[in-house]
Amino acid sequence: MIQLPTVVACAAAYFFGSNVRKRRAITRNRKESLIARLTRAIRPGNGPVSRNVSRKSLTSERRDIIERSVMSDIGPTPPIVDTLYEEDTVLPPTHNIFSVIRKLERLQAGLKQLSPQYSQEVTEILKTLNGEADDARDDMSPRYASYYGYDYRAQRFSGKDVNESMTQRSVTDTSTFELLRSFSTPLAMQISASVRETANDPEELVTTAGYVPRVPPINGRMISKTCSVRKNGSVYLKEPSAALKRELEKIEDWEHFDIFLVAEMCGGHALVTVAMTLFDKYEMLDKLDIPRDKMIGFLDAVETAYFQEGNPYHNSTHASDVLQCVAVMLFQWELSKYLTNEEIFACMLGAVIHDVGHPGWTNEFQVNNKHERAMIYNDLSVNENHHLSLAFKIAQDPACDIFQNMKLPEYKSLRQLLVQMVMGTDMSNHFESTQKFAEQLTREQSVWDWEGPARISLLKVILHCADISNPGKPVPMAGKWSQLLVDEFYLQGDEERKGALPVTPICDRAIYMMPRSQMGFITFIVQPTFNMLADVAPKIRECMLPLLETTRQHWAKEVQLLDAQETEQGPSRLAPIEEPCRTESSA
């Protein structure tokens, strides 16, 4: 008869990704028997499940957790493997303290049925680890904070708040294993050894991480807090709260809709809610024969991909904001009257996917670092190419196939629109795109009669304008967006400094440049572009340009104060980073 401690040891090894074959001389039949017993006792989530859960589903679920946790990248060498060859082995994000806690909680659920004694032991281990996790959350950098459920927007991150050691600790917390070893029991020692050996096995990590951008199947995904899963595996949208419904009623209001408040009400997962609200409002799914459950599954997968990166700025809240801006431009500023249903949907879907999988780094940074993506895309619009590749990869999942009812010509036409629009969000293409649009405006031809490239130029400018529209919002909201973008720039600057590269001035947290950079951005980029679009959508002049001018005046005053300070004290270095502006409703 198989002894209970053996089952527990194998359970621990299995849940922490260990290679049972390599570490124990267990015959194949005995191993299958143990896993079958474990399968009956432990669900891939929490608690017991029905008997039809297979070993294959557990294996797939483990693989998907690892893929999701390490934020796998394109290419033959996933980034986590590079960390394994340093002098002191640094464990990948899969095995930091937060991941260990989550896996222990799952293990504990099964142990409650197998043995109260071992369950109590895991409880004591969890108690200690959770105490350490609370300390780690206090040190966490914004790049990874949102992935682990930490509200970085509630904190002020400045040079003194985030340093290399804190970031390293939050991302690769090897102190977890020191804590586990402090428990002298066989179970704790087995867990610690299992996780560490897995982390030191490059072959296993490469195998589980994968080489291409990939989204886990529905049952293995980090389902959005605004969604739930039916027994048949399909994803559906939860009923929004009364307060959320009231805020969503303002979704067509450029000035008063607060995307930060909506994101807070959705637990940071605003994209599915905002997108489905707009798709339903304008009946886009019915018009293009897109299955509702597929669209929800697709949006949830895209939001998961945004959420994994944990960027302060380029995240699902930004995508939701751009989508809402596109909707206002189309339906309130009446640009939709010039477009077909396919083109309208392309604008909205382009907003959803335009930054999915964004690493928080600029294209130039990745080119200078010879990043794997830069190699794959030959240094051309690196991020934008990746966003498109990942989005269409997501749509290949049967649960997310929003194109399944489209004929091939329709699909190819929509794909071509999306490719050109998302590529148009690359700021290096800004002047070329706007020049073509300006040339089209000078021709004596009605917008109604625009064909081919002319229509494409309009679609590209619509999405591009929505993407750069932050300064055209009320000052508190515009200021908050500016601070989040600066936070993300600073993280890149830290990487540049660590890699002995020249630090981009706007990314240098030792130099306070936000007022001047915002003034330049508004004066040379945002204002001219929206002025051009106003020739096609006159309502921009009354609904948006006055807000943009107010924001410009705000930053002009900040620049004057900064100039006066520098005249008196010298260049503004190591200036404090102010807490992001908050709207009245979200303060």
N, C-alpha and C positions, 0 to 999 in steps of 0.2 A: 504494500500500500504506500502511496506517495505521501511523504511527510509534509505537514503544513509549512514548516520553515522553508522547505525547498520551493513550494508553490509561491510563497511570499518573495523569496529571493528572485525567482524567475519573473514574477510580476514586476518587481522593481526594475530589473534589468530590461525587461521588455518596454516598460513605459518610458524609460530614459534613453531609448534608442540604442541599446547595447547590442552587440553582435553575439547572440547566445551561442552560436555555433563555434566561435573562436574561443570563448571563455570557459566553456564547460564541456566535459566529455559526456554529453547527453545524447542518447540515440535519437534518431529522427522520430520514431514512434512515440518515445517518451516526451519529447519536446512538443509534438502535436497534441498529445494528451493534456499536457500542462496548459498550453495556450487555449485549448478548447474549454478547459475548466475555468480559466481566467475569463474567457469570452462570456461565459454564462453568468459570471459574477459582476463584471465591470463593463459599463457602457463607455464609448469614446467621448462622452460628455461628462455627466455626473450621475452615478447611481445605476441600478439594474436596468436591463432591457429584455426584450423578448428573445426567444431562443434563435430567431432567424438572423441574428447579427453574426456575420462570418469573420473568420480570422483575416480574410482579405480586406474587409472594411477597416479593421483595426490597423492593419499595416498601412493602408492608404491614408488613414487619418493621421498616423504618426508622421508619415512622409510629408503630408500637407502642412502640419504644424511646423516642421523644420523648414520647409520651403518658405512659409509665411514669415517665420521669425527671422531668418537670416536675410530676408529681403533680396532674394536671388537676382542676379544680374545676367545680362546676355554674355555669352562668351565661354571659352573652354576653361577658364580659371575663375570660378566664383570668388569674390573678394575675401570671404571668410577664410579660405584656404591659405591665403597669403599670411594671415596672422599666426598660423601654426608653426612657422619656421623661424620665428623670432627667438632670441636667446631664452626669454622666459615665455613659455607658452601662454598665449592670451586666448581665452575661450570665446567662441562666437556668441552673438546675442541669444541664440537658442538656449544656452546654458547659463544665463545670468540668474540672479537671485529671483527675479519675477517669474521667469520661466520655470525654475525649479519648484517654486511655490505652487504654480498652477498645476504642474504634473503631480506633485505630492497630494494636492487636494483630490485629483482624480483617483490616485492610488488609494487614498484613504476611503473613498466611497466604496470601493470593492472590498477593502479589508474589513469594513464593518460587518460584512456578511461572512467573511472567512475566519476572522479572529479579532474579538474585541481587544485582546492584549496588544497586538501589533497596531491596531487602529489607534489605541491610546498613545502608543509610542510615536506614531506619526503626528498625532495631535501636538505632542510636546515639541517635536522638531519644528512643526509649522509655527508654533507660538514664538519660538526664538527667531526663526527666519522672518516672520512678519514684522517683528520689532526692528530687525536690521533693514528690512525693505522700507519701512517708514523713514529711516535715516537716508537711505539711498534716494528716495523720492525728493527729499529736500535738496539734494545735490544735482538733480537731473538736468541735463541740457535740453533746450526746447526742441532740438533736432529729433530726439527720441522720446520726448516726454509724452506726446499725445498717443503714441503707439501703446504705451503702457498705462494709459488712462489717467495721466497727470495733466491737470489744467494749467498749462504754462501761461495762459493769458491772465491768470490771477496773480502771477508773479512778475517782478521786474528783473529781467536778466541783463546785467551789465558786466563790465570787465571783471569786477571783483566778485560777482555772483557765480560766474561760470568760468572755471579754469580747466586746464587739461586733465588734472588728476580727478576732478569731480566728474567730468564727462567720461573719462576712461572707466571710472568706477561704476557709473550708472549703466554703461553699455556692456562691459565685460567684467562682471563682478565676481572675481575669483574668491573673494572672502566667503562666498557661499559654502565652498568646500571645506574651508577651515572650520566653519560653524558645524557642518555635518560631522566632521571628524571629532568634534568635541563630545559627541555622543558616542559612548563606547560600545553601544549595542551592535550586534551583527547587521541588523537591518540598515542602520544609518551608515555604517561602513560600506555595506554593499551598494547603497544608493550613490554615495560619494564616488566610489571606485568606478561604478558603471558609467556615470556621467562623464567623469574625467577621461576614461579610456575612449569613450565615443568621441569626445572633443579632440583627442589626440590621433584619431584615425582619419587621415586625409581622404583615403579611398571611400570610406563610408560617407563622409561629409560631401564629397564631390558627387557621389551617387545620389544622395538624397536631395541636394540643393538644386540640381538640374542646371541646364545650360541656357535655356531660353525663357523669356518672360512668360509666366504661366500662372493662372489663377486656380486655386484649389477647387474641386467640385463643390457643389452647393453644401453637401453635408459636412464638408471639412472646413468651410469658410468661417471667418469671423463675421457672422451675420450682423447687419446694421441694427442699432437699437430701435429703429423705426420699423423694422421688419420682423417677421417670424416665419417659421417653417412648418408646413403641414406634414402630416404623417407620410404622404406620398413623396416628400422631398421638395415640393415646390415652395417658393418664397412668396409671401403676401405682405401687403402693407398694413400695419396696425392702424387702428382708428386714432387720429390725433386728439390731444386734449382740447378742452374748450379754449384755454388760453392760446394754444398754438393755432387753433382755427381762427381766432380773432386776429392774430398777427398775419396769418396767411391771406386774410381778406385784403391786406394792403399790398399784395404781391405785384399789382400793376402800378404802384405808386413809386416813382423814381426817388423822391425825396424822403419819404417817411417809412419805407419798408426797411426793417432792421435785420439784416441777415445774421448778425452776431447773436441777437436775441433768439432768432429761430434756431440757430445752431446749438445754442445753450439748451433750449427746450427739447431738442432732438438728441441730447447727449453727445454733441459733436458730429452727428451724422445727418446733416441737413440735406445732402444731395438727393437722396431717394425721395424725400418728402417734397422738396421744392420742384424737382423734375416731374414727378407724377402729378402734382397739383397743376402745373402748367400744361402738361400733355393732356390731362383730363379736361381742363378748362377750354382748351382750343381743339379738342377732339382729334388730336394728331394721330393717335394709335388707330382709331377707326378709319381715318382718311387714308392711311397707308397700310391697313390690314396687318398691324403688328400685334401679336398676342400680348395681352396685358401681363401675364405671368412671366413671359420671357423678358419683357422690358424691366419689370421689377427685379428679376434675377440679374439682368445685365447691369442695372444701376447699382445694385448692392455689391456686385463684384468690382465695379469701377470704384465705388466708394471705399471698399476694402483696400484696393490698390493705392488710393490716395492716402488712406489712413495709415498704412504700413510705413510710409516714409516719415511721418511725424514732422513735416516742415512747418515752421511758423506761418509762412505765407502761402506757398504753393500747395494747398491742401484742398479738401472737398468743400470747405467753406468758401474759398476763392472760386472754385468751379460753380458753386451754387449762386454766388453773387454775379458772376459773368452770365450765367444762364438767365437770371432774373433781369439783368440789364438788356440782354438780347431780346427777351420777351417784350419788355417795355418799348424798345426801339421798333420792333416789328408791329406790335398791335396798338400801342398808344401813340407812337409817333408816325404810325401808318406806313411804315416801309413795306409791310406785308402785301399791300395792294399791288406792288410791282412784281411779286414773286409767286411761283407755283407752290403747291403743297409740299412737293419734294424739296424745294429750295428752303422753305420755311423750316421743315424738319431738319434739314442739314445744318442750318444755323443753330438750332437748339441743341441737336446732338453734338455738334462741333464744340459748343460751349461746355457740355458735359465732359468730353474726353480731352479737351485741348491741353491739359497739363497732367494727365494721369501718369503716375509713375515718375513724377518729377523728382530728381535726386536732391534738390535744394542747391544745386550748383549751376553756374552759367555754362553755356556752350564753350566759351573761351577757356574757362577753367579746366574743363574736361579735355579739350584739345591740348592745352599746355601740359597737362598731367599724363598725356598719352593714355587716357582712360579707354577701357575696352569698348565702350559705346562709340567713342570717337574713332576708334579703329574700324568698327563695323560700318559706320555711316560716313567714313572718309572725311571727317571733320565738317560735314555739311549739315547744318541745322540738327545737331546731335539730339537735343532734347525733343524737338518736334517730331523727328523721325521715330524716336522711341515711343512717344505718346500714341502715335498712330499704330505702330506695330503692336503695342500692348492692347490697345482698344479692340483691334480686329482679332487679336488672339483670344481675348475674352469672349467675343461673339461666337467663336468656334465651339465653345462649350454648349452642348445641347440645351442646358437649362438657361442659357443666356442668348440664344440665337434669335436676335430681333429681326434678322433678315430672312428667316426661313420661308416666308410666304412671298418673297420677291422673286420675280423672274430674273434671269441672269442679266439682261440689259438694264433693268431697273437697279439691280444691285451695283453693277459696274458704274452706272451714272452717279448714284449716291456716293459710292466710295470715292470717285474722282472729285466730287465736290468737297467731301470731308478732307481729303488729302490736301487739296489746294488751300482750303480755308485754314486748317491747322498749321500748315507750313507758313502761312501768311502771318501767324502770330510771332514768328521769330523776329525780334527787334532789328536784327541785321538786315531784314527785308523791308523795313518800315518805309524808307524814302522811295524805294523802287515801287512799292505797292501804291503809296499815296500819289506818286507822280503819274502813274498810269490812270488812276482814278480822276485826278485833276485834268488830265488831257481829255478824258472821256467827257467831262463836264463842259469843256470848252466847245465841243462839237454841237452843231445845231441839230440835235436829235433828242426826242423825248425819251425819258427813262423807260416809258412803256415799250419803246421800240428797241431797247438794248438787246443784243444777241451775243452768244458765245463769250469771248474774253471780257466784253463789257459787263455782262451779268456776273461773271466770276469776280471781277474787280469790285463790284458792289458788295457781294457776299463776303469777300475777304475783309473789306473795310468795316462792315457791320460787326463781325466777330472781333476784329482787331480793336475797334473803338470800345467795345464792351470790355475787352481785356485790359485796356489802359484807362478805364473810366473812374478809377478810385478818386482822383482829385475833384471830380465833378459831383461828388456827394457832399452832404453837409459837413462842415469843418470837423466836428468831433469824430464822425465816421471816417472821413478822409485821413485824419491824423492817426487814427488807430491802424488803418491799413498801411500807412507809411511806416509806422513803428514796427509792425510785423515784418514788412519787407526788409527793413534795416536789420532786424534781429537775424533774419536769414542770411543777409549779406555778411554780417559779422561772423557767422559760423563758417562761411566760405573763407573769409579773411584769416580765421584761425587755422584752417587747413593749409592755406597758402604759406602762412608763417611757419607752420610745422614742417612743411615740405621744402623750406628754404627757397620759395618762389617769391617774386616781387608781390607785395600785398597791394591789391587794387585799392586805390584811395577810398572809394565808397564802402569798401568792405573792411576797412581798418577801424576797429572799435576804439582806437586811441585818438581818432580824429573825428570831430563832430561835424558832419557834412549834410545832415538831413535837410535843413532849410534851403541851402543853396541847390542841392540836387533836385529837390521838389520844384523849386522855382524854374530851373532849367528844363525839367521834364514837362511842366505845364506850358512854358513859353514856346518851346521848340517842337514839342511832340503832340501833347494832348489838345491844346487850343487850336492849332492849325488843322488838325485832322477832323475835329468835330465841326469846325467852321465849314470845311468842305462838305461834310455829310449834311449839314444844315441846308445846303442848296437843294438837296433831295428830300429832306425831312425838316421843314421849317419849324416844327414844334420844338426842335432842339434849342432854338434861340430863346424860347420862353421857359422851358422846363429844366434845362441843364446848364447852359452857358452862364446864367447869373450865379449859380452855385459854384461853378468853376472859377469865376472871377473873385468871388468871396474867399475861396480857398487860396487863390493866388495872392490876394492882399494879405491874408493871414501869414503866409510864408514870407512875403516881402517885409513885413514888420519884424519877423524873426531874424531875417538876414540883416536888417538894420541894427538890431540889438547885438547880433553876433559881431558885426563890423565894429560897433562901438566898443565892445568888450575886447576885441583883438587889438584895437588901436591903443587901448589902455593897458592891457595885460600881455599882449603877444598872441600868437596863433592859439586857437582853442583846441588844445590836446587834452586827452583824458577827461573830456567833458562828460558830466553825468548823463546817462540815458534816462530821459523822463519816462514815467509810466505811460503806456499808450492811452490816448484819449478814449473816453467811454461815452456812449450815448446815454442820455438820461434814463432810458428804459433798461439799460444793461448794467448800469453802475451799481 
